[in-house]
Amino acid sequence: MSESVAGLPTEGRVRFKTERVGTTAKDWVQLLKPRVISLVVFTGAAGMIMAPGHLNLFVAAVSILCICLASGAAGAINMWYDRDIDAVMQRTITRPIPGGRIPPQEALAYGVGLSGLSVCLMWMATNTLAAGILAFSIFFYSVIYTMWLKRSTPQNIVIGGAAGAFPPMIGWAAATGHMAVLPVVMFGIVFFWTPPHFWSLALYACKDYGRAGIPMLPVVKGARHTRWNIFVYTLVLLAVSLVPSVLHLCGWLYTGCAVVLGLGFVACAVRVLREPQDESGISLAGDKAARLSFRFSLAYLFLLFCGMLADHMVMVWRG
């Protein structure tokens, strides 16, 4: 049996399997988007470590588990809702639902169940604030981004970027029970990092998104417009990344990392902007610059938060 994909351009319509073809543990793990989880958990742990006071190892472990479960739950709900467009995009066509390995209703139950478990466990192990932010982050990604923004506006990534920016705030709240300026700034860093990171991917996956009818920026506004937006947002990100230094929330080690990594990201954005292209901005070099920018952006966020943690350790050691 197969199912027709509705609501898509005629040329993008395919038929994908709905009969079960055999499910493995790997499929259930893939439904959680493990590559996304790793970065989410890391930024959440960073927020927890940066928080003042003694860090209870049991509470920290449970909090990290909850952030991991919540991120995976939101990913599962995302895959359930996006099963139609996943079936027509080359980079997602092998996912468990369009591949017929996990039925949609089971994927939804899986996501909703893990969502409830993660929030309840966070509430029991830590506090209401951490559990509340965790619950809102799941709702934001699953409903506001996935079900509304993603298919309705080319600004989907800009606004939807908030979904992946909550973990530092969750980690801080889990450790302290309150909020402060630094975790909000960490939220801002991840928030402004998301557009240049994802638009770099969207540049070389533009045909895929166009086939699926998703209004990503390069599909709606064109490649040239997207290149300029990547450059502008990278400059904004550089400025935001220096806020902890300006407010004396971090020391010289973090400042040095932020400047070096930020200038490196700007250099990648300049390469994307100046890559050989036709009049509409389509790359004539196989989007090599965009691919490099995307890979660098992953390293950028990881190394920037590592720099922040190292700076924190130095300050603690010095007393």
C-alpha contacts under 8 A as a table, 3 or more apart, distances in Angstrom:
res1	aa1	res2	aa2	distance
1	M	17	K	6.42
1	M	18	T	6.14
1	M	19	E	6.01
2	S	15	R	5.90
2	S	16	F	5.38
2	S	17	K	4.68
2	S	18	T	5.43
2	S	19	E	7.37
3	E	15	R	5.48
3	E	16	F	5.66
3	E	17	K	6.52
3	E	18	T	6.40
4	S	13	R	7.26
4	S	14	V	6.43
4	S	15	R	4.91
4	S	16	F	7.01
5	V	8	L	6.91
5	V	13	R	5.75
5	V	14	V	6.19
5	V	15	R	6.44
5	V	16	F	7.89
5	V	84	D	5.51
5	V	85	I	7.77
5	V	87	A	7.85
6	A	13	R	7.45
6	A	84	D	7.33
8	L	12	G	6.21
8	L	13	R	6.25
8	L	85	I	7.96
8	L	211	R	7.91
8	L	212	A	6.21
8	L	213	G	5.87
9	P	12	G	5.23
9	P	13	R	6.60
9	P	211	R	6.99
9	P	212	A	7.24
9	P	213	G	6.45
10	T	13	R	5.46
11	E	211	R	7.25
12	G	88	V	6.30
12	G	211	R	4.94
12	G	212	A	6.07
13	R	88	V	6.90
14	V	87	A	7.21
14	V	88	V	6.42
15	R	87	A	7.86
16	F	87	A	6.48
16	F	98	P	5.93
16	F	99	G	7.12
16	F	100	G	7.63
17	K	20	R	7.89
17	K	98	P	6.37
17	K	99	G	6.19
17	K	100	G	5.02
18	T	98	P	7.48
18	T	99	G	7.98
18	T	100	G	5.16
18	T	103	P	7.01
19	E	100	G	5.78
19	E	101	R	7.97
19	E	103	P	7.89
20	R	23	T	7.66
20	R	100	G	5.16
20	R	101	R	5.33
20	R	102	I	6.62
20	R	103	P	6.88
21	V	100	G	5.84
21	V	101	R	5.27
22	G	101	R	5.45
22	G	102	I	7.99
23	T	27	D	6.32
23	T	28	W	7.96
23	T	101	R	5.04
23	T	102	I	6.34
24	T	27	D	5.33
24	T	28	W	7.00
25	A	28	W	5.29
25	A	29	V	6.39
26	K	29	V	5.04
26	K	30	Q	6.02
27	D	30	Q	4.96
27	D	31	L	6.22
27	D	96	P	5.76
27	D	101	R	7.25
27	D	102	I	7.52
28	W	31	L	5.13
28	W	32	L	6.96
28	W	96	P	7.88
29	V	32	L	5.40
29	V	33	K	7.25
29	V	34	P	6.92
30	Q	33	K	5.39
30	Q	34	P	6.43
30	Q	95	R	7.49
30	Q	96	P	7.34
31	L	72	G	7.44
31	L	75	G	6.67
31	L	76	A	5.13
31	L	79	M	6.97
31	L	95	R	7.58
31	L	96	P	6.77
31	L	107	A	7.66
32	L	37	I	7.71
32	L	71	S	7.37
32	L	72	G	3.93
32	L	73	A	6.28
32	L	74	A	7.69
32	L	75	G	5.14
32	L	76	A	5.31
33	K	36	V	5.56
33	K	37	I	6.42
33	K	72	G	6.18
33	K	75	G	5.78
33	K	76	A	7.57
34	P	37	I	4.85
34	P	38	S	6.35
34	P	72	G	7.15
35	R	38	S	5.50
35	R	39	L	7.22
36	V	39	L	5.73
36	V	40	V	6.38
36	V	71	S	7.89
37	I	40	V	5.02
37	I	41	V	5.90
37	I	68	C	6.07
37	I	71	S	5.92
37	I	72	G	6.53
38	S	41	V	5.31
38	S	42	F	6.20
39	L	42	F	5.05
39	L	43	T	6.29
39	L	302	F	7.54
40	V	43	T	5.40
40	V	44	G	6.16
40	V	67	I	7.68
40	V	68	C	7.57
40	V	71	S	7.28
40	V	164	G	6.78
40	V	167	P	6.30
41	V	44	G	5.01
41	V	45	A	6.04
41	V	64	I	6.42
41	V	67	I	6.30
41	V	68	C	5.97
41	V	167	P	7.21
42	F	45	A	5.09
42	F	46	A	6.14
42	F	302	F	7.96
43	T	46	A	4.91
43	T	47	G	6.33
43	T	167	P	5.99
43	T	168	P	5.44
43	T	305	F	7.22
44	G	47	G	5.22
44	G	48	M	6.42
44	G	64	I	7.22
44	G	67	I	7.28
44	G	166	F	7.93
44	G	167	P	4.19
44	G	168	P	4.33
44	G	169	M	7.29
44	G	170	I	6.50
44	G	171	G	4.85
44	G	172	W	7.86
45	A	48	M	5.00
45	A	49	I	6.15
45	A	64	I	6.70
45	A	167	P	7.96
45	A	168	P	7.08
45	A	171	G	5.97
46	A	49	I	5.16
46	A	50	M	6.06
46	A	168	P	6.41
46	A	171	G	7.36
46	A	305	F	6.90
46	A	309	L	6.79
47	G	50	M	5.23
47	G	51	A	6.35
47	G	167	P	7.32
47	G	168	P	4.06
47	G	169	M	6.31
47	G	170	I	7.43
47	G	171	G	4.88
47	G	172	W	4.90
47	G	183	P	6.28
47	G	186	M	7.80
48	M	51	A	5.35
48	M	55	L	7.96
48	M	60	A	7.51
48	M	168	P	6.98
48	M	170	I	7.88
48	M	171	G	4.21
48	M	172	W	4.53
48	M	173	A	7.70
48	M	174	A	7.11
48	M	175	A	5.77
49	I	52	P	7.97
49	I	55	L	7.39
49	I	171	G	7.97
49	I	172	W	7.72
49	I	309	L	7.53
50	M	172	W	7.36
50	M	309	L	6.90
50	M	312	H	6.78
51	A	172	W	5.46
51	A	175	A	6.58
51	A	176	T	6.89
52	P	176	T	7.41
53	G	176	T	7.67
55	L	59	V	7.88
55	L	60	A	6.97
55	L	175	A	6.63
56	N	59	V	5.37
56	N	60	A	6.03
56	N	175	A	7.90
57	L	60	A	4.93
57	L	61	A	6.06
58	F	61	A	5.15
58	F	62	V	6.24
59	V	62	V	5.20
59	V	63	S	5.98
59	V	125	A	6.30
59	V	126	T	6.75
59	V	174	A	7.90
59	V	175	A	7.76
60	A	63	S	5.07
60	A	64	I	6.15
60	A	174	A	7.83
60	A	175	A	7.35
61	A	64	I	5.22
61	A	65	L	6.20
62	V	65	L	4.99
62	V	66	C	6.16
62	V	121	L	7.82
62	V	122	M	7.26
62	V	125	A	6.97
63	S	66	C	5.03
63	S	67	I	6.23
63	S	122	M	6.13
63	S	125	A	7.57
63	S	126	T	7.55
63	S	171	G	7.15
63	S	174	A	6.74
64	I	67	I	5.12
64	I	68	C	6.09
64	I	171	G	7.84
65	L	68	C	5.02
65	L	69	L	6.10
65	L	118	S	7.87
66	C	69	L	5.04
66	C	70	A	5.96
66	C	118	S	4.66
66	C	119	V	7.05
66	C	121	L	6.84
66	C	122	M	6.02
67	I	70	A	5.10
67	I	71	S	6.05
67	I	118	S	7.21
67	I	134	L	7.33
67	I	167	P	7.21
68	C	71	S	5.30
68	C	72	G	6.20
69	L	72	G	5.12
69	L	73	A	5.96
69	L	114	L	6.16
69	L	115	S	7.09
69	L	118	S	5.76
70	A	73	A	4.97
70	A	74	A	6.19
70	A	114	L	6.66
70	A	115	S	5.40
70	A	118	S	5.62
70	A	119	V	7.51
70	A	134	L	7.27
70	A	138	I	6.49
71	S	74	A	5.27
71	S	75	G	6.24
71	S	138	I	7.20
72	G	75	G	4.93
72	G	76	A	6.19
72	G	111	G	7.50
72	G	114	L	7.87
73	A	76	A	5.09
73	A	77	I	6.33
73	A	110	Y	7.24
73	A	111	G	4.19
73	A	112	V	6.65
73	A	113	G	7.81
73	A	114	L	5.36
73	A	115	S	5.40
73	A	138	I	7.68
74	A	77	I	5.17
74	A	78	N	6.06
74	A	111	G	6.41
74	A	115	S	7.30
74	A	138	I	5.52
74	A	139	F	7.93
74	A	141	Y	6.46
74	A	142	S	5.59
75	G	78	N	4.94
75	G	79	M	6.21
75	G	111	G	7.56
75	G	142	S	7.78
76	A	79	M	5.11
76	A	80	W	6.20
76	A	107	A	6.19
76	A	108	L	6.80
76	A	110	Y	7.17
76	A	111	G	5.01
77	I	80	W	4.98
77	I	81	Y	6.23
77	I	107	A	7.04
77	I	108	L	5.58
77	I	111	G	5.25
77	I	112	V	7.26
77	I	142	S	6.18
78	N	81	Y	5.29
78	N	82	D	5.93
78	N	141	Y	7.89
78	N	142	S	5.87
78	N	146	T	6.06
79	M	82	D	5.05
79	M	83	R	5.73
79	M	86	D	7.79
79	M	97	I	7.42
79	M	107	A	7.89
80	W	83	R	5.49
80	W	97	I	7.25
80	W	104	P	5.61
80	W	105	Q	7.80
80	W	107	A	6.03
80	W	108	L	5.88
81	Y	84	D	7.64
81	Y	146	T	7.45
81	Y	147	M	7.26
82	D	85	I	5.53
82	D	86	D	5.93
82	D	146	T	7.73
83	R	86	D	5.00
83	R	87	A	6.23
83	R	97	I	6.34
83	R	98	P	5.97
83	R	104	P	7.89
84	D	87	A	5.43
84	D	88	V	7.29
84	D	98	P	7.57
85	I	88	V	5.44
85	I	89	M	6.49
85	I	212	A	5.28
85	I	213	G	7.94
86	D	89	M	5.39
86	D	92	T	4.98
86	D	93	I	5.34
86	D	95	R	7.46
86	D	98	P	6.65
86	D	212	A	7.95
87	A	90	Q	7.97
87	A	92	T	6.84
87	A	93	I	4.70
87	A	94	T	7.92
87	A	98	P	5.27
88	V	92	T	7.81
88	V	93	I	6.30
88	V	208	D	7.69
88	V	211	R	6.97
88	V	212	A	6.01
89	M	92	T	5.47
89	M	93	I	5.68
89	M	208	D	5.17
89	M	209	Y	7.05
89	M	211	R	7.18
89	M	212	A	6.50
90	Q	93	I	5.41
90	Q	94	T	8.00
90	Q	208	D	6.67
91	R	94	T	7.60
91	R	208	D	7.90
92	T	95	R	5.56
93	I	98	P	6.13
93	I	99	G	6.86
94	T	98	P	6.67
94	T	99	G	5.44
95	R	98	P	5.95
95	R	99	G	5.85
96	P	99	G	5.09
96	P	100	G	6.21
96	P	101	R	5.01
96	P	102	I	5.49
97	I	100	G	5.21
97	I	101	R	5.96
97	I	102	I	5.07
97	I	103	P	6.08
97	I	104	P	6.20
97	I	107	A	7.83
98	P	101	R	7.77
99	G	102	I	7.83
100	G	103	P	6.63
102	I	106	E	6.83
102	I	107	A	6.64
103	P	106	E	5.45
103	P	107	A	6.43
104	P	107	A	5.07
104	P	108	L	6.25
105	Q	108	L	5.14
105	Q	109	A	6.23
106	E	109	A	5.09
106	E	110	Y	6.00
107	A	110	Y	5.00
107	A	111	G	6.21
108	L	111	G	5.12
108	L	112	V	6.10
109	A	112	V	5.20
109	A	113	G	5.82
110	Y	113	G	5.22
110	Y	114	L	6.16
111	G	114	L	5.30
111	G	115	S	6.10
112	V	115	S	5.01
112	V	116	G	6.31
113	G	116	G	5.32
113	G	117	L	6.20
114	L	117	L	4.97
114	L	118	S	5.97
115	S	118	S	5.32
115	S	119	V	6.32
115	S	135	A	7.66
115	S	138	I	7.23
116	G	119	V	5.39
116	G	120	C	6.10
117	L	120	C	5.33
117	L	121	L	5.95
118	S	121	L	5.24
118	S	122	M	6.05
119	V	122	M	5.12
119	V	123	W	6.14
119	V	131	A	5.35
119	V	132	G	7.68
119	V	134	L	6.47
119	V	135	A	5.97
120	C	123	W	5.10
120	C	124	M	6.21
120	C	131	A	7.29
121	L	124	M	5.19
121	L	125	A	6.01
122	M	125	A	5.20
122	M	126	T	5.68
122	M	127	N	7.10
122	M	130	A	6.98
122	M	131	A	5.32
122	M	174	A	7.97
123	W	126	T	5.46
123	W	127	N	5.08
123	W	128	T	5.49
123	W	130	A	7.11
123	W	131	A	4.94
124	M	127	N	6.87
126	T	130	A	6.99
126	T	131	A	7.74
126	T	174	A	5.46
126	T	175	A	7.54
126	T	177	G	7.65
127	N	130	A	5.70
127	N	131	A	6.41
127	N	173	A	7.84
127	N	174	A	6.50
127	N	177	G	6.12
128	T	131	A	5.12
128	T	132	G	5.86
128	T	177	G	7.88
129	L	132	G	5.06
129	L	133	I	6.23
129	L	173	A	6.33
129	L	174	A	7.65
129	L	177	G	6.37
129	L	178	H	7.07
130	A	133	I	5.34
130	A	134	L	6.12
130	A	169	M	7.98
130	A	170	I	5.18
130	A	171	G	7.44
130	A	173	A	4.99
130	A	174	A	5.09
130	A	177	G	7.06
131	A	134	L	5.02
131	A	135	A	6.10
131	A	170	I	7.85
132	G	135	A	5.13
132	G	136	F	6.18
133	I	136	F	5.06
133	I	137	S	6.09
133	I	166	F	7.40
133	I	169	M	7.79
133	I	170	I	6.18
134	L	137	S	5.16
134	L	138	I	6.48
134	L	166	F	7.74
134	L	167	P	7.86
134	L	170	I	6.36
135	A	138	I	5.29
135	A	139	F	6.34
136	F	139	F	4.98
136	F	140	F	5.90
137	S	140	F	5.00
137	S	141	Y	6.24
137	S	163	A	5.48
137	S	164	G	7.74
137	S	166	F	6.44
138	I	141	Y	5.42
138	I	142	S	5.94
138	I	163	A	7.53
139	F	142	S	5.21
139	F	143	V	5.48
139	F	144	I	6.93
140	F	143	V	5.64
140	F	144	I	4.85
140	F	145	Y	6.15
140	F	160	G	7.65
140	F	162	A	7.94
140	F	163	A	5.76
141	Y	144	I	5.98
141	Y	145	Y	4.96
141	Y	146	T	6.03
141	Y	160	G	6.98
141	Y	163	A	5.18
141	Y	164	G	7.88
142	S	145	Y	6.20
142	S	146	T	5.19
142	S	147	M	6.68
143	V	146	T	5.51
143	V	147	M	4.90
143	V	148	W	6.53
144	I	147	M	5.98
144	I	148	W	5.25
144	I	149	L	6.15
144	I	160	G	7.44
145	Y	148	W	5.57
145	Y	149	L	4.73
145	Y	150	K	5.61
145	Y	156	N	6.81
145	Y	159	I	7.88
145	Y	160	G	5.12
145	Y	163	A	7.84
146	T	149	L	6.43
146	T	150	K	5.48
146	T	151	R	7.74
147	M	150	K	6.78
147	M	151	R	7.34
148	W	151	R	6.21
148	W	152	S	6.27
149	L	152	S	5.17
149	L	153	T	5.82
149	L	155	Q	7.59
149	L	156	N	4.84
149	L	159	I	7.91
149	L	160	G	7.07
150	K	153	T	6.53
150	K	154	P	7.75
150	K	156	N	5.01
150	K	157	I	7.50
150	K	160	G	7.96
150	K	214	I	6.99
150	K	215	P	7.37
150	K	216	M	7.90
151	R	156	N	7.78
151	R	213	G	7.84
151	R	214	I	5.47
151	R	215	P	6.18
152	S	156	N	7.53
152	S	214	I	7.99
152	S	215	P	6.79
153	T	156	N	5.50
153	T	215	P	5.98
153	T	216	M	7.50
154	P	157	I	7.45
154	P	215	P	5.14
154	P	216	M	4.83
154	P	217	L	4.75
154	P	220	V	6.67
155	Q	158	V	5.20
155	Q	159	I	6.35
155	Q	216	M	7.65
155	Q	217	L	7.11
156	N	159	I	5.63
156	N	160	G	5.47
156	N	161	G	7.97
156	N	216	M	7.39
157	I	160	G	4.88
157	I	161	G	5.42
157	I	194	T	7.12
157	I	195	P	5.89
157	I	198	F	7.35
158	V	161	G	5.39
158	V	162	A	7.89
158	V	191	F	7.75
158	V	192	F	7.81
158	V	194	T	7.21
158	V	195	P	5.64
159	I	162	A	6.21
160	G	163	A	5.80
161	G	164	G	5.81
161	G	165	A	6.64
161	G	190	V	7.77
161	G	191	F	5.31
161	G	192	F	7.71
161	G	194	T	5.62
161	G	195	P	7.22
162	A	165	A	4.96
162	A	166	F	6.66
162	A	187	F	7.78
162	A	190	V	7.94
162	A	191	F	5.50
163	A	166	F	6.17
164	G	167	P	6.96
164	G	190	V	7.27
164	G	191	F	7.46
165	A	168	P	7.09
165	A	186	M	7.78
165	A	187	F	4.84
165	A	188	G	7.22
165	A	189	I	7.90
165	A	190	V	5.06
165	A	191	F	5.45
166	F	169	M	5.42
166	F	170	I	6.24
166	F	187	F	5.98
167	P	170	I	4.85
167	P	171	G	6.02
167	P	187	F	7.80
168	P	171	G	5.14
168	P	172	W	6.15
168	P	183	P	5.73
168	P	184	V	8.00
168	P	186	M	6.37
168	P	187	F	6.40
169	M	172	W	5.13
169	M	173	A	6.02
169	M	179	M	7.33
169	M	183	P	5.05
169	M	184	V	6.54
169	M	186	M	7.76
169	M	187	F	6.81
170	I	173	A	5.12
170	I	174	A	6.01
171	G	174	A	5.13
171	G	175	A	6.35
172	W	175	A	5.23
172	W	176	T	6.13
172	W	177	G	7.68
172	W	178	H	7.65
172	W	179	M	7.08
172	W	183	P	6.60
173	A	176	T	5.19
173	A	177	G	4.70
173	A	178	H	5.27
173	A	179	M	6.03
174	A	177	G	5.82
176	T	179	M	7.77
179	M	183	P	7.28
179	M	184	V	7.97
180	A	183	P	6.18
180	A	184	V	6.82
181	V	184	V	5.26
181	V	185	V	6.26
182	L	185	V	5.03
182	L	186	M	6.20
182	L	244	P	6.98
182	L	249	L	6.86
183	P	186	M	4.85
183	P	187	F	6.11
184	V	187	F	4.91
184	V	188	G	6.31
185	V	188	G	4.86
185	V	189	I	6.29
185	V	240	V	7.72
185	V	243	V	7.28
185	V	244	P	7.16
186	M	189	I	5.07
186	M	190	V	6.48
187	F	190	V	5.40
187	F	191	F	6.03
188	G	191	F	4.85
188	G	192	F	6.11
188	G	240	V	7.07
189	I	192	F	5.46
189	I	193	W	6.00
189	I	237	L	6.50
189	I	240	V	6.16
189	I	241	S	5.88
190	V	193	W	4.92
190	V	194	T	6.22
190	V	301	L	7.66
191	F	194	T	5.58
191	F	195	P	7.84
192	F	195	P	6.35
192	F	196	P	7.81
192	F	233	Y	6.71
192	F	234	T	7.82
192	F	236	V	7.22
192	F	237	L	5.45
192	F	240	V	7.95
193	W	196	P	6.11
193	W	197	H	6.17
193	W	233	Y	7.74
193	W	234	T	7.33
193	W	237	L	6.13
193	W	297	S	7.82
193	W	301	L	7.74
194	T	197	H	5.09
194	T	198	F	5.92
195	P	198	F	5.30
195	P	199	W	5.73
195	P	230	I	7.04
195	P	233	Y	7.03
196	P	199	W	5.21
196	P	200	S	6.08
196	P	229	N	7.53
196	P	230	I	4.59
196	P	231	F	7.51
196	P	233	Y	6.22
196	P	234	T	6.30
196	P	297	S	7.96
197	H	200	S	5.62
197	H	201	L	7.01
197	H	293	S	7.36
197	H	294	F	5.51
197	H	297	S	5.58
197	H	298	L	7.59
198	F	201	L	5.14
198	F	202	A	6.18
198	F	294	F	7.24
199	W	202	A	4.65
199	W	203	L	6.08
199	W	217	L	7.42
199	W	218	P	7.85
199	W	226	T	6.98
199	W	230	I	6.79
200	S	203	L	5.32
200	S	204	Y	7.16
200	S	230	I	7.42
200	S	290	A	4.89
200	S	291	R	6.67
200	S	293	S	6.31
200	S	294	F	5.36
201	L	204	Y	5.73
201	L	205	A	6.10
201	L	290	A	6.83
201	L	291	R	6.80
201	L	294	F	6.06
202	A	205	A	4.82
202	A	206	C	5.32
202	A	209	Y	7.71
202	A	216	M	7.06
202	A	217	L	7.77
202	A	218	P	6.82
203	L	206	C	5.29
203	L	218	P	6.21
203	L	223	A	6.53
203	L	226	T	7.62
203	L	287	D	7.39
203	L	290	A	6.71
204	Y	207	K	7.78
204	Y	286	G	7.91
204	Y	287	D	5.87
204	Y	290	A	6.93
204	Y	291	R	7.35
205	A	208	D	5.33
205	A	209	Y	6.50
206	C	209	Y	5.23
206	C	210	G	6.09
206	C	216	M	7.80
206	C	218	P	6.34
206	C	219	V	6.12
207	K	210	G	4.96
207	K	211	R	6.02
207	K	219	V	7.87
208	D	211	R	5.17
208	D	212	A	6.39
209	Y	212	A	5.07
209	Y	213	G	6.13
209	Y	214	I	5.22
209	Y	215	P	7.38
209	Y	216	M	6.85
209	Y	219	V	7.16
210	G	213	G	5.02
210	G	214	I	6.08
210	G	215	P	7.39
210	G	219	V	5.92
211	R	214	I	7.85
214	I	219	V	7.79
215	P	219	V	5.91
215	P	220	V	5.73
216	M	219	V	5.35
216	M	220	V	6.33
217	L	220	V	5.28
217	L	221	K	5.52
217	L	222	G	6.83
217	L	223	A	7.95
217	L	226	T	6.19
218	P	221	K	5.37
218	P	222	G	4.25
218	P	223	A	4.74
218	P	224	R	7.85
218	P	225	H	7.25
218	P	226	T	5.57
219	V	222	G	5.66
219	V	223	A	7.61
221	K	225	H	6.02
221	K	226	T	7.12
222	G	225	H	5.63
222	G	226	T	6.42
222	G	280	S	6.87
222	G	281	G	7.16
223	A	226	T	5.03
223	A	227	R	6.18
223	A	280	S	6.60
223	A	281	G	4.84
223	A	282	I	5.80
224	R	227	R	5.12
224	R	228	W	6.52
224	R	273	L	7.81
224	R	280	S	6.11
224	R	281	G	4.20
224	R	282	I	7.30
225	H	228	W	5.35
225	H	229	N	6.34
225	H	281	G	7.90
226	T	229	N	5.01
226	T	230	I	6.18
227	R	230	I	5.17
227	R	231	F	6.42
227	R	269	A	7.67
227	R	272	V	6.31
227	R	273	L	5.28
227	R	281	G	7.99
228	W	231	F	5.10
228	W	232	V	6.23
228	W	273	L	6.50
229	N	232	V	5.08
229	N	233	Y	6.00
230	I	233	Y	5.36
230	I	234	T	6.06
230	I	269	A	6.28
231	F	234	T	5.20
231	F	235	L	6.46
231	F	266	V	6.86
231	F	269	A	5.04
231	F	270	V	6.58
231	F	273	L	7.20
232	V	235	L	5.23
232	V	236	V	6.38
233	Y	236	V	4.90
233	Y	237	L	6.00
234	T	237	L	4.92
234	T	238	L	6.22
234	T	262	G	7.82
234	T	265	F	6.81
234	T	266	V	5.89
234	T	269	A	7.04
235	L	238	L	5.10
235	L	239	A	6.47
235	L	266	V	6.62
236	V	239	A	5.15
236	V	240	V	6.19
237	L	240	V	5.04
237	L	241	S	5.96
237	L	262	G	7.60
238	L	241	S	5.21
238	L	242	L	6.66
238	L	258	A	7.40
238	L	259	V	7.40
238	L	262	G	5.10
238	L	263	L	7.52
239	A	242	L	5.43
239	A	243	V	6.92
240	V	243	V	5.31
241	S	244	P	6.94
241	S	258	A	6.19
241	S	262	G	7.89
242	L	245	S	5.28
242	L	246	V	6.36
242	L	255	T	6.70
242	L	258	A	6.58
242	L	259	V	7.71
243	V	246	V	4.98
243	V	247	L	6.06
244	P	247	L	5.22
244	P	248	H	6.00
244	P	249	L	4.86
244	P	250	C	5.49
245	S	248	H	4.93
245	S	249	L	5.99
245	S	250	C	5.28
245	S	251	G	6.38
245	S	252	W	7.75
245	S	254	Y	7.68
245	S	255	T	6.01
246	V	249	L	7.69
247	L	250	C	7.89
248	H	251	G	6.80
250	C	254	Y	6.26
250	C	255	T	7.37
250	C	308	M	7.14
250	C	311	D	6.75
250	C	312	H	7.11
251	G	254	Y	5.79
251	G	255	T	6.37
251	G	311	D	6.22
251	G	312	H	7.95
251	G	315	M	7.71
252	W	255	T	4.91
252	W	256	G	6.05
252	W	311	D	7.54
253	L	256	G	5.29
253	L	257	C	6.40
253	L	307	G	6.74
253	L	308	M	7.69
253	L	310	A	7.53
253	L	311	D	5.34
254	Y	257	C	5.08
254	Y	258	A	6.04
254	Y	304	L	7.59
254	Y	307	G	5.07
254	Y	308	M	5.06
254	Y	310	A	7.62
254	Y	311	D	5.54
255	T	258	A	5.08
255	T	259	V	6.17
256	G	259	V	5.28
256	G	260	V	6.17
257	C	260	V	5.30
257	C	261	L	5.85
257	C	303	L	7.88
257	C	304	L	6.30
257	C	307	G	5.91
258	A	261	L	5.36
258	A	262	G	5.60
258	A	304	L	6.21
258	A	307	G	7.87
259	V	262	G	5.10
259	V	263	L	6.01
260	V	263	L	5.33
260	V	264	G	6.18
261	L	264	G	4.95
261	L	265	F	6.18
261	L	300	Y	6.17
261	L	303	L	7.98
261	L	304	L	7.13
262	G	265	F	5.06
262	G	266	V	6.19
262	G	300	Y	7.90
263	L	266	V	4.92
263	L	267	A	6.09
264	G	267	A	5.03
264	G	268	C	6.38
265	F	268	C	5.05
265	F	269	A	6.28
265	F	293	S	7.27
265	F	296	F	7.08
265	F	297	S	6.97
265	F	300	Y	7.40
266	V	269	A	4.93
266	V	270	V	6.17
267	A	270	V	5.05
267	A	271	R	6.31
268	C	271	R	5.07
268	C	272	V	6.31
268	C	289	A	7.05
268	C	292	L	7.22
268	C	293	S	5.27
268	C	296	F	7.82
269	A	272	V	4.98
269	A	273	L	6.17
269	A	293	S	6.71
270	V	273	L	4.91
270	V	274	R	6.07
271	R	274	R	5.11
271	R	275	E	5.69
271	R	289	A	5.81
272	V	275	E	5.33
272	V	289	A	4.96
272	V	290	A	5.60
272	V	293	S	7.44
275	E	283	S	6.71
275	E	284	L	7.80
275	E	285	A	7.30
275	E	287	D	7.88
275	E	289	A	6.58
276	P	283	S	5.94
276	P	284	L	5.42
276	P	285	A	6.30
277	Q	280	S	7.58
277	Q	281	G	5.17
277	Q	282	I	5.14
277	Q	283	S	4.25
277	Q	284	L	4.88
277	Q	285	A	7.50
278	D	281	G	5.29
278	D	282	I	5.47
278	D	283	S	6.67
278	D	284	L	6.80
279	E	282	I	7.47
283	S	286	G	5.97
283	S	287	D	5.39
284	L	287	D	7.33
285	A	288	K	6.22
287	D	290	A	5.24
287	D	291	R	6.25
288	K	291	R	5.16
288	K	292	L	6.15
289	A	292	L	5.07
289	A	293	S	6.08
290	A	293	S	4.98
290	A	294	F	6.13
291	R	294	F	5.13
291	R	295	R	6.33
292	L	295	R	5.22
292	L	296	F	6.05
293	S	296	F	5.06
293	S	297	S	6.01
294	F	297	S	5.17
294	F	298	L	6.72
295	R	298	L	5.45
295	R	299	A	6.74
296	F	299	A	5.13
296	F	300	Y	5.88
297	S	300	Y	4.80
297	S	301	L	6.41
298	L	301	L	5.72
298	L	302	F	6.54
299	A	302	F	5.24
299	A	303	L	5.93
300	Y	303	L	5.32
300	Y	304	L	5.89
301	L	304	L	5.12
301	L	305	F	6.24
302	F	305	F	5.49
302	F	306	C	6.16
303	L	306	C	4.80
303	L	307	G	6.04
304	L	307	G	5.05
304	L	308	M	6.33
305	F	308	M	4.86
305	F	309	L	6.15
306	C	309	L	5.08
306	C	310	A	6.06
307	G	310	A	5.06
307	G	311	D	6.02
308	M	311	D	5.10
308	M	312	H	6.19
309	L	312	H	4.97
309	L	313	M	6.23
310	A	313	M	5.07
310	A	314	V	6.28
311	D	314	V	5.15
311	D	315	M	6.28
312	H	315	M	5.12
312	H	316	V	6.15
313	M	316	V	5.08
313	M	317	W	6.03
314	V	317	W	5.06
314	V	318	R	6.15
315	M	318	R	5.14
315	M	319	G	6.18
316	V	319	G	4.98
